[in-house]
Amino acid sequence: MATLSHAETLERLGQDKDLIAMDQSKGTHVKHMGEQFGIRVAPEAFDSVASRVRSMIRTTPNHGQWFSGRIEHVSEIMTPDGRPIESGLDSSQSVVICKLLGLDKESGLIPEQDMRAFPEQIAALSTIGVHVVKLRSTFYPGMPQQDIVRGIEQFVELQKALAKQGDVSAVHEPEFLHTANGNTHSLETNRLLMTQVLGGIAFRFRQQDIARHPWLLKTSVAAPGKASGMPIEPEACGQATMLAFDEAGLPDDLNIYLLSGGHEDPNIRRIFQVIRGQRSDVNTSFSRTLLKQVYQEALDPHGTGQLITADSPVHVGGQIELHRQGALNHLARAGKYEPKYEGRRRYSRSDLPR
């Protein structure tokens, strides 16, 4: 098992590569597999199946060619009593990033009890060689202003705790709920919210002199609300996202990762392609977009829809598909991506352009 120092971890994440987001809570994981991946898993077997698939992903040979890090749920890294889970800590291929903190269902912000527990949690992670955590909060159009301000200040408080700890950094993730069913707002309204929140975080980090402690940003792309009836136009969304980044005053050397945010695979990769044409430090941290076909190849490669049980095999085709997904993101970086390449039966990795 390979672990890295704080400096080595940040150096690895500084590479022009993506993250693998495999940190869903169980409820979200169940929803992804069933509703979005079309995979039927026996309820009593879910924990076993999910654990085996995640093990398959993290042990994919040479996946560090495409991915510099993988975001793991804290339950994959530490037991409830704080003991390390060795299988989740190997950073030889991709850096381990631990997801911490929950979300309050009413406000969408981080619960206060989680905020209080944070300093002790990052100290414990440091002792087992985990030096980067992912910290998420959510924002939406029409959110009460006091909640927006509080959400920004929570990131400030967390960054202060990280600076005090010294050897743990964060991928800060303000997620904007553009695809939520109740979001009828326009692209411009959603962009303005992104600008306000991202700008507030960057400003407060500078003001509090905590921006010098290394940090990374994972965030949504600007898009019209899902319930607005407005189409997703990748060029417009990419340009709006870049405008939000510029107007927010984000540091020029900040590593930024885009989350897929419920967008269809071709749309989010085309938006990424537009953004990469203007800002070379933007990469991706896709979850559903990256892993849907990986899971299908691992658990149900022939699309039979059969029930997956604790005895069902996890096929090596999932690892092959993970490499193909990495190659698709690489094409978007190079401005060569086309939606037709999503069809894995027609375009295996060997059939993709170089």
C-alpha positions as CSV (number, residue, x, y, z in Angstrom):
1,M,0.0,0.0,0.0
2,A,1.4,3.4,-1.0
3,T,0.7,6.5,1.0
4,L,2.0,10.0,0.2
5,S,2.9,13.1,2.2
6,H,0.9,16.3,2.0
7,A,3.3,17.8,-0.5
8,E,3.4,14.7,-2.6
9,T,-0.4,14.5,-2.7
10,L,-0.7,18.1,-3.9
11,E,2.0,17.5,-6.5
12,R,0.1,14.5,-7.8
13,L,-3.2,16.5,-7.9
14,G,-1.4,19.3,-9.8
15,Q,-1.2,17.1,-12.9
16,D,-3.5,17.7,-15.8
17,K,-5.8,14.8,-15.0
18,D,-9.3,14.1,-13.7
19,L,-10.8,12.8,-10.4
20,I,-12.9,9.7,-10.0
21,A,-16.0,10.6,-7.8
22,M,-17.0,7.4,-6.0
23,D,-18.1,8.8,-2.7
24,Q,-21.9,8.6,-3.0
25,S,-23.9,7.9,0.2
26,K,-25.7,4.6,0.1
27,G,-29.1,6.2,-0.8
28,T,-27.6,8.1,-3.7
29,H,-25.6,5.0,-4.8
30,V,-28.8,2.9,-4.9
31,K,-30.5,5.6,-6.9
32,H,-27.6,5.8,-9.4
33,M,-27.4,2.0,-9.9
34,G,-31.1,1.5,-10.3
35,E,-32.7,4.5,-11.9
36,Q,-29.7,5.9,-13.8
37,F,-27.5,2.9,-14.6
38,G,-30.3,0.4,-15.1
39,I,-28.7,-2.2,-12.9
40,R,-31.0,-4.3,-10.6
41,V,-29.3,-5.2,-7.3
42,A,-30.9,-7.4,-4.7
43,P,-31.4,-5.1,-1.6
44,E,-29.7,-7.5,0.8
45,A,-26.7,-7.7,-1.5
46,F,-26.2,-4.0,-2.2
47,D,-23.5,-3.3,0.3
48,S,-21.4,-6.3,-0.9
49,V,-21.9,-5.5,-4.6
50,A,-21.1,-1.7,-4.1
51,S,-18.0,-2.5,-2.1
52,R,-16.7,-5.0,-4.8
53,V,-17.3,-2.5,-7.6
54,R,-15.5,0.2,-5.8
55,S,-12.6,-2.2,-5.2
56,M,-12.6,-3.0,-8.9
57,I,-12.4,0.7,-9.7
58,R,-9.5,1.6,-7.3
59,T,-7.5,-1.5,-8.4
60,T,-7.8,-0.8,-12.1
61,P,-4.3,-1.2,-13.5
62,N,-2.6,2.0,-14.8
63,H,-5.7,4.2,-14.3
64,G,-3.3,6.9,-13.1
65,Q,-2.7,7.5,-16.8
66,W,-6.0,9.4,-16.7
67,F,-6.9,10.1,-13.1
68,S,-4.8,11.8,-10.5
69,G,-7.2,11.2,-7.6
70,R,-10.3,9.4,-6.4
71,I,-12.9,10.6,-3.9
72,E,-13.7,7.9,-1.4
73,H,-16.5,7.9,1.1
74,V,-15.2,8.1,4.7
75,S,-16.7,4.6,5.4
76,E,-14.3,3.2,2.7
77,I,-11.3,4.6,4.5
78,M,-12.0,4.5,8.3
79,T,-14.2,2.3,10.6
80,P,-16.6,4.1,12.9
81,D,-14.1,3.8,15.7
82,G,-11.4,5.4,13.7
83,R,-9.3,2.4,12.5
84,P,-8.0,2.6,8.9
85,I,-9.4,0.4,6.2
86,E,-6.2,-0.6,4.3
87,S,-7.9,-1.5,1.0
88,G,-9.2,2.1,0.6
89,L,-5.9,3.9,1.3
90,D,-3.6,2.9,-1.6
91,S,-2.4,6.1,-3.4
92,S,0.0,4.3,-5.8
93,Q,-2.2,5.0,-8.8
94,S,-4.5,7.8,-7.7
95,V,-4.5,10.0,-4.6
96,V,-7.1,9.2,-1.9
97,I,-9.5,12.1,-1.3
98,C,-11.9,11.5,1.6
99,K,-15.4,12.8,1.5
100,L,-16.4,14.3,4.9
101,L,-19.4,16.1,6.3
102,G,-23.1,15.7,5.5
103,L,-25.9,18.0,4.3
104,D,-28.8,19.3,6.2
105,K,-32.0,18.3,4.4
106,E,-33.7,21.6,5.1
107,S,-31.1,24.2,4.3
108,G,-28.7,22.2,2.1
109,L,-25.8,23.4,4.2
110,I,-23.4,21.5,6.4
111,P,-24.9,20.5,9.7
112,E,-23.4,22.3,12.7
113,Q,-22.5,19.1,14.5
114,D,-20.4,18.1,11.5
115,M,-18.7,21.5,11.5
116,R,-17.7,21.0,15.2
117,A,-16.4,17.5,14.5
118,F,-14.2,18.6,11.6
119,P,-10.9,19.4,13.3
120,E,-10.8,16.1,15.0
121,Q,-11.7,14.2,11.8
122,I,-8.9,15.8,9.7
123,A,-6.4,15.2,12.5
124,A,-7.3,11.5,12.5
125,L,-7.1,11.3,8.7
126,S,-3.7,12.8,8.7
127,T,-2.4,10.0,11.0
128,I,-3.3,7.4,8.4
129,G,-1.9,9.2,5.4
130,V,-4.9,11.0,4.0
131,H,-4.1,14.6,3.2
132,V,-7.0,15.8,1.0
133,V,-10.7,15.9,1.9
134,K,-13.7,16.8,-0.2
135,L,-16.1,19.3,1.5
136,R,-19.5,19.9,-0.1
137,S,-22.4,22.4,0.4
138,T,-25.3,23.2,-1.9
139,F,-26.8,26.4,-3.3
140,Y,-29.8,27.1,-5.4
141,P,-31.6,30.1,-6.9
142,G,-34.0,31.7,-4.5
143,M,-32.0,30.4,-1.5
144,P,-32.4,32.8,1.5
145,Q,-29.6,35.3,1.5
146,Q,-28.6,34.5,5.1
147,D,-28.2,30.9,4.1
148,I,-26.0,31.8,1.1
149,V,-23.8,33.9,3.4
150,R,-23.7,31.1,6.0
151,G,-22.7,28.6,3.3
152,I,-19.8,30.8,2.2
153,E,-18.7,31.3,5.9
154,Q,-18.8,27.5,6.5
155,F,-16.1,27.1,3.8
156,V,-14.1,29.9,5.5
157,E,-14.4,28.1,8.8
158,L,-13.3,24.8,7.3
159,Q,-10.4,26.4,5.5
160,K,-9.2,28.0,8.7
161,A,-9.3,24.6,10.5
162,L,-7.3,23.1,7.6
163,A,-4.7,25.9,7.7
164,K,-4.3,25.3,11.5
165,Q,-3.9,21.5,10.9
166,G,-1.3,22.3,8.3
167,D,-1.0,18.9,6.5
168,V,-4.5,18.4,5.1
169,S,-6.1,20.4,2.2
170,A,-9.5,20.4,0.7
171,V,-11.3,20.1,-2.5
172,H,-14.1,22.6,-1.7
173,E,-17.3,21.8,-3.5
174,P,-20.0,24.4,-3.7
175,E,-22.6,22.6,-5.8
176,F,-25.3,24.6,-7.6
177,L,-28.6,22.8,-8.0
178,H,-29.4,23.8,-11.5
179,T,-30.8,20.4,-12.4
180,A,-33.1,20.2,-9.4
181,N,-36.7,19.7,-10.5
182,G,-37.9,22.9,-9.0
183,N,-35.3,25.1,-10.8
184,T,-37.0,27.1,-13.5
185,H,-34.4,29.8,-13.6
186,S,-32.5,30.9,-16.7
187,L,-28.8,30.3,-17.5
188,E,-28.1,33.9,-16.5
189,T,-29.8,33.6,-13.1
190,N,-27.9,30.5,-12.3
191,R,-24.6,32.0,-13.5
192,L,-25.1,35.0,-11.3
193,L,-25.6,32.8,-8.3
194,M,-22.4,30.9,-9.1
195,T,-20.5,34.2,-9.4
196,Q,-21.8,35.4,-6.1
197,V,-20.9,32.2,-4.2
198,L,-17.5,31.5,-5.8
199,G,-16.6,35.1,-5.6
200,G,-17.6,35.2,-1.9
201,I,-15.4,32.2,-1.1
202,A,-12.4,33.5,-3.0
203,F,-12.7,37.0,-1.4
204,R,-13.2,35.7,2.1
205,F,-10.2,33.3,1.8
206,R,-8.0,36.2,0.7
207,Q,-9.5,38.5,3.4
208,Q,-8.9,36.0,6.1
209,D,-5.4,35.2,4.8
210,I,-6.2,31.5,4.5
211,A,-5.9,31.3,0.7
212,R,-2.2,30.6,1.1
213,H,-3.0,27.2,2.6
214,P,-3.4,25.0,-0.6
215,W,-7.0,24.4,-1.8
216,L,-8.8,23.1,-4.8
217,L,-12.3,23.8,-6.2
218,K,-14.9,21.4,-7.4
219,T,-18.0,23.0,-8.7
220,S,-21.0,22.9,-11.1
221,V,-21.1,24.3,-14.6
222,A,-23.5,27.1,-15.4
223,A,-26.7,25.9,-17.0
224,P,-30.4,26.7,-17.2
225,G,-32.6,25.1,-14.6
226,K,-33.9,21.6,-15.5
227,A,-37.5,22.7,-15.0
228,S,-37.1,25.9,-17.1
229,G,-37.7,24.1,-20.4
230,M,-34.6,25.8,-21.8
231,P,-32.3,23.6,-23.8
232,I,-28.7,22.9,-22.8
233,E,-26.5,24.6,-25.3
234,P,-22.9,23.5,-24.6
235,E,-21.3,26.6,-26.1
236,A,-23.5,29.0,-24.1
237,C,-23.1,27.0,-20.9
238,G,-19.3,26.8,-21.3
239,Q,-19.0,30.5,-21.9
240,A,-21.3,31.3,-19.0
241,T,-19.2,29.1,-16.7
242,M,-16.0,30.8,-17.8
243,L,-17.6,34.2,-17.1
244,A,-18.6,33.1,-13.6
245,F,-15.0,32.0,-12.9
246,D,-13.6,35.2,-14.2
247,E,-16.0,37.6,-12.5
248,A,-15.6,35.6,-9.2
249,G,-11.9,36.5,-9.2
250,L,-10.7,32.9,-8.8
251,P,-6.9,32.6,-8.6
252,D,-5.2,31.9,-11.9
253,D,-3.3,28.9,-10.5
254,L,-6.4,27.3,-8.8
255,N,-7.0,23.7,-9.8
256,I,-10.7,23.5,-10.7
257,Y,-12.8,20.3,-11.3
258,L,-16.2,20.3,-12.9
259,L,-18.9,18.0,-11.5
260,S,-21.3,16.4,-14.0
261,G,-24.3,17.6,-12.0
262,G,-26.9,15.3,-13.6
263,H,-26.3,16.4,-17.1
264,E,-26.3,13.9,-20.0
265,D,-22.9,12.5,-20.9
266,P,-22.5,14.2,-24.3
267,N,-23.6,17.6,-22.9
268,I,-21.3,17.8,-19.9
269,R,-18.3,16.6,-22.0
270,R,-19.1,19.2,-24.7
271,I,-19.3,21.9,-22.0
272,F,-16.0,20.7,-20.6
273,Q,-14.5,20.9,-24.1
274,V,-15.6,24.6,-24.5
275,I,-14.1,25.5,-21.1
276,R,-10.8,23.7,-21.7
277,G,-10.4,25.8,-24.8
278,Q,-10.1,28.8,-22.6
279,R,-8.7,27.7,-19.2
280,S,-6.2,24.8,-19.1
281,D,-6.3,24.3,-15.3
282,V,-9.9,23.0,-15.4
283,N,-10.4,19.2,-15.2
284,T,-13.3,17.0,-14.3
285,S,-14.7,15.0,-11.3
286,F,-17.5,13.3,-13.0
287,S,-19.6,10.6,-11.1
288,R,-22.6,9.4,-13.2
289,T,-21.1,10.5,-16.5
290,L,-17.9,8.6,-15.8
291,L,-19.2,5.6,-14.0
292,K,-22.5,4.6,-15.7
293,Q,-20.9,2.5,-18.4
294,V,-18.2,1.3,-16.1
295,Y,-20.8,-0.2,-13.8
296,Q,-22.8,-1.6,-16.7
297,E,-19.7,-3.4,-18.0
298,A,-18.7,-4.6,-14.5
299,L,-22.1,-6.0,-13.5
300,D,-24.3,-6.5,-16.5
301,P,-22.1,-6.4,-19.6
302,H,-24.7,-8.0,-21.9
303,G,-27.6,-5.7,-20.8
304,T,-29.8,-8.6,-19.7
305,G,-31.3,-6.7,-16.8
306,Q,-30.7,-9.8,-14.6
307,L,-30.9,-9.4,-10.8
308,I,-27.4,-8.8,-9.3
309,T,-26.8,-10.8,-6.1
310,A,-24.0,-11.2,-3.7
311,D,-22.7,-14.1,-5.8
312,S,-22.8,-12.2,-9.1
313,P,-19.3,-11.7,-10.7
314,V,-17.7,-8.3,-11.2
315,H,-16.3,-8.4,-14.7
316,V,-12.9,-7.0,-15.8
317,G,-14.7,-5.2,-18.6
318,G,-15.5,-2.5,-16.0
319,Q,-11.8,-1.7,-15.7
320,I,-11.4,-1.6,-19.5
321,E,-14.3,0.8,-19.7
322,L,-12.8,3.0,-17.0
323,H,-9.8,3.5,-19.3
324,R,-12.2,4.3,-22.2
325,Q,-14.0,6.9,-20.1
326,G,-10.6,8.5,-19.2
327,A,-9.8,8.6,-22.9
328,L,-13.1,10.4,-23.7
329,N,-12.3,13.1,-21.3
330,H,-8.8,13.4,-22.8
331,L,-10.4,13.9,-26.2
332,A,-12.5,16.8,-24.8
333,R,-9.3,18.3,-23.4
334,A,-7.8,18.2,-26.9
335,G,-10.9,19.6,-28.6
336,K,-11.5,16.3,-30.4
337,Y,-14.6,14.9,-28.5
338,E,-17.8,14.1,-30.4
339,P,-21.0,12.7,-28.7
340,K,-20.9,9.7,-31.0
341,Y,-18.0,8.3,-29.1
342,E,-20.2,7.6,-26.1
343,G,-21.4,4.4,-27.8
344,R,-19.0,1.9,-26.3
345,R,-20.1,-0.9,-28.6
346,R,-19.3,1.1,-31.7
347,Y,-16.3,2.9,-30.2
348,S,-14.1,0.8,-28.1
349,R,-11.0,2.5,-26.7
350,S,-8.9,1.3,-29.7
351,D,-11.4,2.9,-32.1
352,L,-11.2,6.4,-30.5
353,P,-9.1,9.0,-32.3
354,R,-5.6,9.6,-31.0
